[in-house]
Amino acid sequence: MPELPEVETVCRGLAKPFTGHVIASAHVRRPDLRRPFPRGLVKNITGRKIASVTRRAKYALLNMDDGSILVLHLGMSGRVKILPPAQAREYEPETHDHFLFTSARGHMMVLNDARRFGQVMWFKSEDAMMKDASFATLGPEPLSNDFSGPALLAALAGKKVAIKVALLDQRVVAGIGNIYASEALYIAGIKPTRAAGSIREGEAEKLVAAIRQILTKAIESGGSSLRDHRQTNGEMGYFQFEFAVYDREGEACARCGKPIQRLVQGGRSTFYCAGCQK
């Protein structure tokens, strides 16, 4: 499932060709994905100028000039393709292309989602979006000033769930998923099975720094392409070649030489080094 770095990569890909430009046409090719497409979506976005493209957690936000917001969520297998005008004019939608729009200058955005776990939402205003269940309980952005050692420590206080599971809770911190939780805990030297409430002040500071480090590096690499993720130009992300522990079961830890181990937490694979993480 695309995590924060993959979605940020998509947002940056969308921003360059579409910011400041009007949506000239749009097309919905099926009634729903994980939930139905918003009623009146095509009418609501056609003729609107995209003022900016931002991100909240794992959601791409296309902010319109009238204050409305078009929201894209990639689900498990979704990807965004951007076609320049020459290619857009000749493009024939593929089987799993479910939502498309074209700007007045001819660039096309295509949302392709084979498994159909993604979402497309539209909100009249930011206030309306923040009241939606998808956004109302989201925690702080991990790359923002709101995310700090004390803030994380407070969010984890009293929690008996494993720290790895806690990091996947979007109410604790927004946007982190399975890959980057494993990688951040390795950098911070924290065992993933530790009770979240047992994390001490100094460890929380280390973990915040590790999360920032791993997310920043992953964004610079265009995210991680394990199965479905592609950048908006069709290229793979490259951060999977820098994994320290994720998907490396049995390989030697680069720090201590002990084999990387795998366990299942909350139905998801966790990778860690028993020698380096305590």
N, C-alpha and C positions, 0 to 999 in steps of 0.2 A: 504494500500500500504506500503511495507517495506520502512522504513526510514533509516537514517544513522546508528543507533545502530544495526538494524537487518542485514544490509549489512556488517557492520564491523564484526559482529558475524560470518557471512558466510565466509568472507575473512580469519578470523583467523582459521576457520574450514578447509578451503582449504589449508592454508599455511603449516600446520604440515605434512600431508601425501604427498604433491605434490612438495614442494619447493626442488629444486635440482634434480628432477627426470624427465625423458624423457616421453613424450606422445607416447605410442607405437601404439595406434589405436584410431580412433574417428569415430563417426557415427551421421549423421543428419537424423532424421526420418520424417521430413516434409519440405516443401520448405520455409516456413516463420513462423515468429511469428508476432510481430507488424510490422516488416519490414523483407524483405527476408534475409535468411542466406547469409553471404558473399560468393561470388563465389570462389571456390577453397579452402574453409575453411579447409576441412579435410586434403588436401594436404599440406596446409601452416603450420598446427600445428603438424602433425604427424612427429615424429623424433626430435622435438624441446624439449629442456630442459626448464622447468619452473624455472626461476632464482629467482623470488619473486612473492608474491601476495600482492597487495596494494589496496587502495580504493580511488576513487575520487567521492565526493558527494554520490550518491546512486548507483554508478557503481563499480563492482568488477573488478580489473585489474590483469590479469595473464601475467606477464612480462617475455618474452621468452629470451633465451640466445643470439638470433640474433638481439635483439632490437625491435622485433615485439611485439604486445600486443593483447591478447585475452580479450575481454570485455564482461561481463555478466551483464544484468540488469533484475531484477526480476519482473518488471511490477507491477501488482496488486496482483497476486496470485502465482507467481513463488516461487519455493523453490529448494535448492540444496541438493542432497543426496550424501553422500560419503560412499561407501561400501568397506570394507576390502577385501583382495584378496579371501579369502574362500567364502564370500558371492557373490563377483563379478563374480566368475566363474559359479555360479548357477543362476545368476540373469536373469529373463525374463522381458524385458521392459514393463512398464505399459502403458495404453492408452495415458496419457498425458506426458510421458517421450519423450521429443523432441530432446535432444542433449546429447550425452554421450561421454566420453573419458576414456581411461584406461592407467595408467602409466606402465612403463616397469616392475615395481615390483608388479603390479597387483591391485592397488587401482583404483576404478572406481568413476568418477564424473557423476552424473545424474542431468540434469536440467529438472524439472517437472513444467509445467505451464498450468493449466486447462483453464484459460481464454485467454491465448496466447497474453497478453499485454507486455510480456518481450521482450528482445532483446539480440541477440548475434552479436557482431561486431568483426572485426579483422582489425588491422592497422599495416602497415609496420614499423612505427616508432612513437615515442612520438610526434614529430612535426606534423605528419599526423593526429594523434588522436586529438591534440589540435586545429586543423583547422576544425574539424567536428562540425556541428551545435550543437551536444549534449554537447560539451565541451567548445566551443569557448567563451561563455559568462558566464560561471560559476563563481560565487563569491568565496570568501575565504572559506577555510575549518574552521568550527567553533571551532575545537580543536587545530588549528594552531596559531602561533604567528602573522599571518596576520590578524586575527580577534581580534579586540579590540574595546573599547568604542569609540575612535575617528573614527575608520574605519566604525563602524556601524552608527554612527551619520552622517558621510559624505554620506553614502549610502542612508540614510533616508531623507536627507535634501530636503525640498520642496515637498515631496510626500504627496498627499492628501488621498491616500488609507489608510484603517485601518491598524494598526500596525500588526495585526494577518495576514492579507493578504500579507503585505510586507515581513514578515518572510518566507512565502511560496514561494516567488519569488527567484528562484535559482541564480539570478544575484546579489541579496543582500547578501545572505549567502547560501552556498551549503549544501544540505543534510537534512535540517530540513523539516519535514512534519507536518501534521495536529495534531498528538498526542503531539509531543514535543514542538510545538509552543504554544499550550494551556497550557501545564504544565510549560513552562519557563515563560510565562507572569504571571501566578499565583504566582510563586516564586518571581518574580520581583515586584509584586504588581501593574501591569499595565493593565488597562482595554483593552480588545482586540479590541474595536471599536474606540479607540483613533486614530486620524490621525497620520500616521507615522512621518510626519514632525513636529509634536508637541512634540516629545520625546526630553527631555533635556539631557544635558551632564551627570549628575549624574544618570539619569534613564537608559541611554545607557550603562553605566558601570555596573549597576545592572543587566540589561538584558543579557549582554555578560556573566557575571558570572553565571547567572541562566541557560543559554543555556549550558555552559560548564558543570555545575553541573548535569543537568538532563540527558545529553547525556552520560556522564561518568558513572553515576549510571545505566543507561539502558544497556550500553554495558556490565557492570559487571554482569548484570542479564540475559544476553543472548538475550536482546531485548524484545519486547512485542508480545505475541501470542494472537491476538483477533480472527482470523479466520484461516489464511493460514500459517503464519510464523512458521517455525520450525528450530531449529539449524541443522547443517549438520549431526549430529548423530541421528536425529529424535526427540530429546527432545524439549519440548516447551521452549520459553523464559518465564521469570517470572516477568518482570517489570510491567505488567498490574495489579499486586496485590499491587503496590505502587503508582498508580495514585492518585493525589490529587484532580483533577477536571475532567479529561477526562472520558467520559461515566458515570458520576456520577450525572446526572441531578436529582434534588430533594433531594439528600442526604445532610446531614449537613456538612458545611465547618469545617475542623479540627481546624481552627484558631478562627473563630468568631461564628460558629454555624448556620449561615444563609444558606439557601438551595442553592446548586449549580444550576446555570442557564445554559440554552442552547440557542444558536441562530445559524442562518445559515449565513455564510459569504463566498461568492464566491462558493456557492453550497456545502460547507463543514460545518459540525457541529463544533461549537466552544463551549467550556465549560469554565465557569468562576464563580468567586464569586463577587457579586456586593458589598459586604461589604469590601472585602480586596483589590480589584483592582480598581484603580482610574485613 
